[in-house]
Amino acid sequence: MEIAELRSCKLIVGSGLTAGLAANLLCDVHELSLSFLPFAKFSSMPEILPRRAFFDALELSRAEEAAVISKVSTSAREVVWNDGNVSAQRSLESTDDFFIYDKGLLASWLLDRAIQRGVHAIKSHAQSSTIQEECKNFDAVLDCRGAGAVAKDPGYTIRQETLSSTYCTYAIIKRPKSMSNDHLVFWSVLNEYGLQRTFFAMPCGTELTSVGGSYCEGDQLDITALLDMMCSLGYPLTPSDVKLTANVAPHRFSCSHSHPKIIPLGDAARSTCPLTEYGVMSALSQLLQLRGDNGLLPSVIRRPASSQIDPHIPVELFL
Ligand SMILES: Cc1cc2nc3c(=O)[nH]c(=O)nc-3n(C[C@H](O)[C@H](O)[C@H](O)COP(=O)(O)OP(=O)(O)OC[C@H]3O[C@@H](n4cnc5c(N)ncnc54)[C@H](O)[C@@H]3O)c2cc1C
């Protein structure tokens, strides 16, 4: 079916968790089409959510909840956190309190479930920078394309809310044999000026690992310093092991579109700070409100208070 024939429907555009959640939460109240990229790529880093609040909002049966938890579990089995002289290890299996998942697997499970429930899925191949054209054919366009796509869309106004509270320099490397392929490892240390830094090694895929360091405002870490640190931790790496390097600083910002029919949702609406908030719970809360229900309590959107500067550590498991 062509998109043009689907007048009086709402169109969801996106391929991640917000798009999947929107399709599942809104399909009983709206006629929905979902335009997604079949080959969208996701980080394989495990993510974590407060289990009850998430599944209660999604209204899954307990049997369906158990099935999805086992289907979307991460390939990483354990997390080890070396905090100064103290080392602790935790399983990365979901617990009664926390749901730990692989983002790509959960997105594809949500998409399949939405299709089974009658959502019309449209495979999209073009990552065009604007979606305004779609407004001609639909009552509303729910934009779930994430922060990166929205930043490139000239129809958006983006307001930065706060400076970043965490910075990260990382490299994707060919994994040396000495490095685990199913453990995430973190090392929290102080630099020579007493500033906290957290280094990590997180397997990503069969042959690669992401090594990096998180640090705070006023500090800096370049790739040479990162590789030196990995060497002093027992992993000598050469520049030829490095496939890609990057620096990131997650800012909190909010976005609005000039076209009244375009409703940004999830990271497309408001990029959250992964240190302090569960981005997925924030998207879920927004979707419940769009459906006419109450949003979630701030206590289930906020991550537990912690003095850590690395958003990748599932600190919840160590409290
Ligand atoms: C380091 C880090 C750790 C995090 N940890 C957690 C955590 O533990 N728990 C938690 O709740 N949240 C966490 N988050 C946040 C969480 O990942 C996001 O808030 C959440 O996944 C919602 O994403 P989204 O679907 O809105 O956007 P995205 O994940 O960006 O998904 C948007 C998707 O849409 C696709 N797309 C773009 N253009 C188009 C198009 N034209 N058509 C179709 N598709 C398109 C993109 O390719 C992408 O796949 C973390 C974030 C970071 C950075």
The ligand as a Tripos MOL2 file, in Angstrom:
@<TRIPOS>MOLECULE
LIG
   53    58     1     0     0
SMALL
NO_CHARGES

@<TRIPOS>ATOM
      1 C1         25.5280    6.0360   26.7390 C.3       1 LIG1
      2 C2         24.0410    5.9200   26.8320 C.ar      1 LIG1
      3 C3         23.4750    5.0230   27.7350 C.ar      1 LIG1
      4 C4         22.0940    4.9210   27.8400 C.ar      1 LIG1
      5 N1         21.5790    4.0430   28.7490 N.ar      1 LIG1
      6 C5         20.2490    3.9980   28.9220 C.ar      1 LIG1
      7 C6         19.6780    3.0910   29.8730 C.ar      1 LIG1
      8 O1         20.3950    2.3100   30.5210 O.2       1 LIG1
      9 N2         18.3220    3.1020   30.0370 N.ar      1 LIG1
     10 C7         17.5080    3.9690   29.3160 C.ar      1 LIG1
     11 O2         16.2910    3.9790   29.5290 O.2       1 LIG1
     12 N3         18.0240    4.7950   28.3840 N.ar      1 LIG1
     13 C8         19.3590    4.8280   28.1580 C.ar      1 LIG1
     14 N4         19.8720    5.6630   27.2010 N.ar      1 LIG1
     15 C9         18.9340    6.4520   26.3590 C.3       1 LIG1
     16 C10        18.1660    5.5520   25.3940 C.3       1 LIG1
     17 O3         19.0500    4.7710   24.6110 O.3       1 LIG1
     18 C11        17.2550    6.3820   24.4450 C.3       1 LIG1
     19 O4         16.6460    7.4120   25.1680 O.3       1 LIG1
     20 C12        16.1960    5.4860   23.8590 C.3       1 LIG1
     21 O5         16.7590    4.3960   23.1680 O.3       1 LIG1
     22 C13        15.1730    6.1920   22.9550 C.3       1 LIG1
     23 O6         15.6910    6.3250   21.6800 O.3       1 LIG1
     24 P1         14.8040    6.7480   20.4240 P.3       1 LIG1
     25 O7         14.1060    5.5670   19.8700 O.co2     1 LIG1
     26 O8         13.9770    7.9470   20.7780 O.co2     1 LIG1
     27 O9         15.9590    7.2370   19.4500 O.3       1 LIG1
     28 P2         17.0880    6.3680   18.7440 P.3       1 LIG1
     29 O10        17.5830    5.2590   19.6110 O.co2     1 LIG1
     30 O11        18.0830    7.3560   18.2340 O.co2     1 LIG1
     31 O12        16.3110    5.6860   17.5440 O.3       1 LIG1
     32 C14        15.9010    6.3950   16.3980 C.3       1 LIG1
     33 C15        15.9740    5.4440   15.2250 C.3       1 LIG1
     34 O13        15.2840    5.9750   14.1030 O.3       1 LIG1
     35 C16        16.0980    5.7940   12.9400 C.3       1 LIG1
     36 N5         15.7690    6.7600   11.8880 N.ar      1 LIG1
     37 C17        16.3770    7.9400   11.5930 C.ar      1 LIG1
     38 N6         15.7940    8.4870   10.5000 N.ar      1 LIG1
     39 C18        14.8040    7.6480   10.1260 C.ar      1 LIG1
     40 C19        13.8390    7.6630    9.0740 C.ar      1 LIG1
     41 N7         13.7850    8.6780    8.1880 N.pl3     1 LIG1
     42 N8         12.9730    6.6340    8.9760 N.ar      1 LIG1
     43 C20        12.9940    5.6110    9.8560 C.ar      1 LIG1
     44 N9         13.8920    5.5270   10.8650 N.ar      1 LIG1
     45 C21        14.7760    6.5480   10.9980 C.ar      1 LIG1
     46 C22        17.5210    5.9160   13.4510 C.3       1 LIG1
     47 O14        18.4250    5.2790   12.5450 O.3       1 LIG1
     48 C23        17.4170    5.1770   14.7810 C.3       1 LIG1
     49 O15        17.5710    3.7800   14.6060 O.3       1 LIG1
     50 C24        21.2450    5.7410   27.0380 C.ar      1 LIG1
     51 C25        21.8080    6.6190   26.1180 C.ar      1 LIG1
     52 C26        23.1960    6.7100   26.0120 C.ar      1 LIG1
     53 C27        23.7810    7.6770   25.0230 C.3       1 LIG1
@<TRIPOS>BOND
     1     1     2 1
     2     2     3 ar
     3     2    52 ar
     4     3     4 ar
     5     4     5 ar
     6     4    50 ar
     7     5     6 ar
     8     6     7 ar
     9     6    13 1
    10     7     8 2
    11     7     9 ar
    12     9    10 ar
    13    10    11 2
    14    10    12 ar
    15    12    13 ar
    16    13    14 ar
    17    14    15 1
    18    14    50 ar
    19    15    16 1
    20    16    17 1
    21    16    18 1
    22    18    19 1
    23    18    20 1
    24    20    21 1
    25    20    22 1
    26    22    23 1
    27    23    24 1
    28    24    25 2
    29    24    26 1
    30    24    27 1
    31    27    28 1
    32    28    29 2
    33    28    30 1
    34    28    31 1
    35    31    32 1
    36    32    33 1
    37    33    34 1
    38    33    48 1
    39    34    35 1
    40    35    36 1
    41    35    46 1
    42    36    37 ar
    43    36    45 ar
    44    37    38 ar
    45    38    39 ar
    46    39    40 ar
    47    39    45 ar
    48    40    41 1
    49    40    42 ar
    50    42    43 ar
    51    43    44 ar
    52    44    45 ar
    53    46    47 1
    54    46    48 1
    55    48    49 1
    56    50    51 ar
    57    51    52 ar
    58    52    53 1
@<TRIPOS>SUBSTRUCTURE
     1 LIG1         1 GROUP 0 **** ****
